[in-house]
Amino acid sequence: MDKGNSMNNAKTEKLRNYTIIARLDDAIPLNTAEWLAVEQQLNQISEFVPISLLNSLTEAIINYADDQARRGYLLGQEDLVAELRKKAAKIA
């Protein structure tokens, strides 16, 4: 029974993370000055390194950025809940 619950919890967490990432992808534009600079540097590097290495680097950057954005989103949600609790306590 514990194994089933563990699997369900893992699936729920994976779905929750995917939902957060999908919302962030919709809300955060990719054509920013910062990203364009990274993209330009990746293009320059591609002249000197194997494409497989460049693809691995790009994937690592994407995974890191997604994780950081997800963490920021979750922290923001925690802050929002704390603020709402404070306001509710003042009203009650």
C-alpha positions as CSV (number, residue, x, y, z in Angstrom):
1,M,0.0,0.0,0.0
2,D,2.8,2.4,0.8
3,K,4.4,1.7,-2.5
4,G,1.2,2.7,-4.3
5,N,0.9,5.9,-2.3
6,S,4.5,6.7,-3.0
7,M,4.0,6.3,-6.7
8,N,0.8,8.4,-6.6
9,N,2.6,11.1,-4.7
10,A,5.5,11.0,-7.2
11,K,3.0,11.3,-10.1
12,T,1.2,14.1,-8.4
13,E,4.5,16.0,-7.8
14,K,5.6,15.5,-11.4
15,L,2.3,16.8,-12.7
16,R,2.5,19.8,-10.3
17,N,6.0,20.6,-11.5
18,Y,4.9,20.3,-15.1
19,T,2.0,22.6,-14.6
20,I,4.2,25.2,-12.9
21,I,6.8,25.0,-15.7
22,A,4.0,25.2,-18.4
23,R,2.6,28.4,-16.7
24,L,6.1,29.9,-16.5
25,D,6.8,29.1,-20.1
26,D,3.6,30.9,-21.1
27,A,4.3,33.9,-18.9
28,I,8.1,34.4,-19.5
29,P,9.1,35.6,-22.9
30,L,12.2,34.0,-24.4
31,N,13.2,37.0,-26.6
32,T,14.9,39.0,-23.9
33,A,18.2,40.8,-24.2
34,E,19.7,38.3,-21.7
35,W,18.6,35.2,-23.7
36,L,19.6,36.7,-27.0
37,A,23.1,37.2,-25.6
38,V,23.3,33.6,-24.4
39,E,22.0,32.4,-27.8
40,Q,24.6,34.4,-29.6
41,Q,27.4,33.0,-27.4
42,L,26.1,29.5,-28.0
43,N,26.2,30.1,-31.8
44,Q,29.8,31.3,-31.5
45,I,30.8,28.3,-29.4
46,S,29.2,26.0,-32.0
47,E,32.0,26.8,-34.4
48,F,34.5,25.2,-32.1
49,V,32.8,22.3,-30.2
50,P,30.9,19.2,-31.3
51,I,27.2,19.8,-31.6
52,S,26.5,16.9,-29.2
53,L,28.4,18.8,-26.5
54,L,26.6,22.1,-27.3
55,N,23.3,20.3,-27.1
56,S,24.2,18.9,-23.7
57,L,25.2,22.3,-22.5
58,T,22.0,23.9,-23.8
59,E,19.9,21.2,-22.1
60,A,21.8,21.8,-18.8
61,I,21.1,25.5,-19.1
62,I,17.4,24.9,-19.8
63,N,17.0,22.5,-16.9
64,Y,18.8,24.8,-14.5
65,A,16.6,27.8,-15.6
66,D,13.4,25.7,-15.4
67,D,14.3,24.6,-11.9
68,Q,15.2,28.1,-10.7
69,A,12.0,29.5,-12.2
70,R,10.0,26.7,-10.5
71,R,11.6,27.4,-7.2
72,G,10.9,31.1,-7.5
73,Y,7.3,30.4,-8.3
74,L,6.9,28.2,-5.3
75,L,8.6,30.7,-3.0
76,G,6.2,33.4,-4.4
77,Q,3.2,31.2,-3.6
78,E,4.5,30.6,-0.1
79,D,4.9,34.3,0.4
80,L,1.4,34.9,-0.9
81,V,-0.1,32.3,1.5
82,A,1.7,33.9,4.4
83,E,0.5,37.4,3.5
84,L,-3.1,36.1,3.1
85,R,-3.0,34.4,6.5
86,K,-1.8,37.7,8.1
87,K,-4.7,39.6,6.5
88,A,-7.2,36.9,7.5
89,A,-5.9,37.0,11.1
90,K,-6.4,40.8,11.2
91,I,-9.9,40.5,10.0
92,A,-10.8,37.7,12.4
